[in-house]
Amino acid sequence: VVARFVMWRCARRLLPGPPPWGRAAAASAGVRAAGDGGWYEGLAGSAPVLWAEGGLLALHGLTGLPWWANIVCASAALRTGLTLPLAVHQAHLFAKLENLKPEMENLAKVLRYEVSVCGKQMGWSEKAARLHFKKNMRRIVSELYVRDNCHPFKATLLMWVQIPVWIFVSVALRNFSVGATCFPTIQDQLSTGGILWFTDLTMPDTTWILPISVGLLNLLIVEMFALRKIELSRFQKYATYFFRGMAVVMIPIAATVPSAIALYWLSSSFMGLSHNLLLRSPSFRRLCRIPRTKSDSDTPYRDLASTFYAKYFL
Ligand SMILES: *[C@@H]1O[C@H](CO)[C@@H](O)[C@H](O)[C@H]1NC(C)=O
């Protein structure tokens, strides 16, 4: 309740200007990415970051856990409460799309025949015939998407939720770590709230263990996606390269941010990986009523291990 009240005061700007400790800490940490009024300040001062800070504090007050455990719990709660349902929705979508494929191929065959008959009667050139085919095929495909309510664009919904949440929580943790927040004691709590080799959560992890683990987990997630039995489209192939690159680029970035953020990234990726594995389980899929597809396997984990082994070690 106290945290809520302070947050409310903050939001209402009853505290005139940024709190002095915040300004001093932010300046001394040299983290003013874009100066006053820059895009970073705009993001860092936005309401969702304030909500993220309030949420983290509320969880801390509720559970009384040390900060490292609080961060792990927060990411587990967010990923399970918010992104797992979306991932289930995405799995529904992919299953529907896969099941639509044979029907689409049949319709394409029929259409190709019709176009060739029509083209002969009308005296179309080859190019004109191809154009007619493409135009009609596009129409048929979009009608099928509407009929089965599975436009592939919806597959990106997960990303549009997951990425902003990840950014807001990261910025909230950064504010906590540098003390640029309405809750002045949090920085001290964080500096003693770590465990193992990262006892001070406000400092970067100099051992690079957290950053490299984050990178490896992210790479594993990308590779698991790339190992699907269905052939990847060209777009998906480029996306795979892009996300591989991102996973590697994230390693040095994770080594320069406070360990609180690196720990959040690590637990978030870990939850992502576990959800990915969970979504392959036949009983979980049945529970969520995800339509069965040809590529469904009764032994998904053994298959995954053997394709993984075949691709990277043979
Ligand atoms: C986070 O820190 C920035 C300074 O870098 C500050 O402008 C912003 O208001 C802070 N956000 C919150 C929600 O306290």
The ligand as an SDF file (V2000), in Angstrom:
LIG
                    3D

 14 14  0  0  0  0  0  0  0  0999 V2000
   13.9720    6.3540  -14.6640 C   0  0  0  0  0  0  0  0  0  0  0  0
   15.1770    7.0870  -14.7400 O   0  0  0  0  0  0  0  0  0  0  0  0
   15.1440    8.2220  -15.5970 C   0  0  0  0  0  0  0  0  0  0  0  0
   16.5280    8.8250  -15.5630 C   0  0  0  0  0  0  0  0  0  0  0  0
   17.4190    8.0810  -16.3500 O   0  0  0  0  0  0  0  0  0  0  0  0
   14.0880    9.1980  -15.1240 C   0  0  0  0  0  0  0  0  0  0  0  0
   13.9990   10.2840  -16.0140 O   0  0  0  0  0  0  0  0  0  0  0  0
   12.7500    8.4940  -15.0570 C   0  0  0  0  0  0  0  0  0  0  0  0
   11.7660    9.3480  -14.5450 O   0  0  0  0  0  0  0  0  0  0  0  0
   12.8430    7.2510  -14.1840 C   0  0  0  0  0  0  0  0  0  0  0  0
   11.5790    6.5450  -14.2680 N   0  0  0  0  0  0  0  0  0  0  0  0
   10.8230    6.2710  -13.2280 C   0  0  0  0  0  0  0  0  0  0  0  0
    9.5600    5.5800  -13.5240 C   0  0  0  0  0  0  0  0  0  0  0  0
   11.1330    6.5570  -12.0990 O   0  0  0  0  0  0  0  0  0  0  0  0
  1  2  1  0
  1 10  1  0
  2  3  1  0
  3  4  1  0
  3  6  1  0
  4  5  1  0
  6  7  1  0
  6  8  1  0
  8  9  1  0
  8 10  1  0
 10 11  1  0
 11 12  1  0
 12 13  1  0
 12 14  2  0
M  END
$$$$
